Amino acid sequence: MKVKVLSAIFLIAFFVPILIIGEVPFSITMSILSVAGLYELLKVREKKKKFPVILKICAYIIVLGLALHNINSIEFQFNFNYKVMSGLIFLFLAPMVFINDSKKYNLNDALFLIGSILFMGLSFNLLIITRNYDINYIIYLFLITTITDTFALFGGKLVGKHKLCEKISPNKTFEGLVCGVFMGTFVSTCFYFTIINSNISLVLVIIISLILCLISQLGDLIFSSIKRYYDIKDFSNIIPGHGGILDRFDSLICVTLAFIILNGII
């Protein structure tokens, strides 16, 4: 527990100044995290089968490019270049012909690489774009994930009795979910309505915040499901006491993806 607390303090001391400064330091940090996230995904996948080294190198370069795409934009919208998408698909499908050995590289491998690159690259790029647009929005997203996860944990330990998804996450309970979502919705709604925009329907903010808090818990379960499938406890041990990058950013990644879908409603 001591190691976990010290790691959390270090992360806060390191990350908060970068979040406040924004711009280049924040963009560089997020791009590094996108590469680290991809590394963790590929690492767990390689427990079953190794990828060709050259394709892994290409994957890291591309995810870095996606994370840094259009990072100078201050508009809160995401524009994707279909030429990039087409090139990405071709780049990882074509090697199946040249390698010509399904035991070394096949369609499942190609689709995993394509999906992982898009997942990590777009997610962390959206975090950069959100920060460029307004720091208060990204604080809002952090509040949703942090408050929801924290109170879901405490609520589950204190009053949790009914398992939520025992096969995926044995410690999660319905009572913890209710506690986390309630407090996450309350705190994030207060922040949004008082700091970001008070000239908006309070009911609408509550509904959106509630949805995002539920997505936060769903995101946690999605990544837990990945870990269960590959029979691992954590994605890595890069953060002592906390696991890997994806163990810490799982909820935030999914909440950010959901938030861009809801963009324009609030």
Helices and strands as residue ranges (DSSP letters): H 2-21, H 23-45, H 53-67, H 82-93, H 95-99, H 107-133, H 135-159, E 163-165, E 169-173, H 174-191, I 192-196, H 202-229, H 245-262
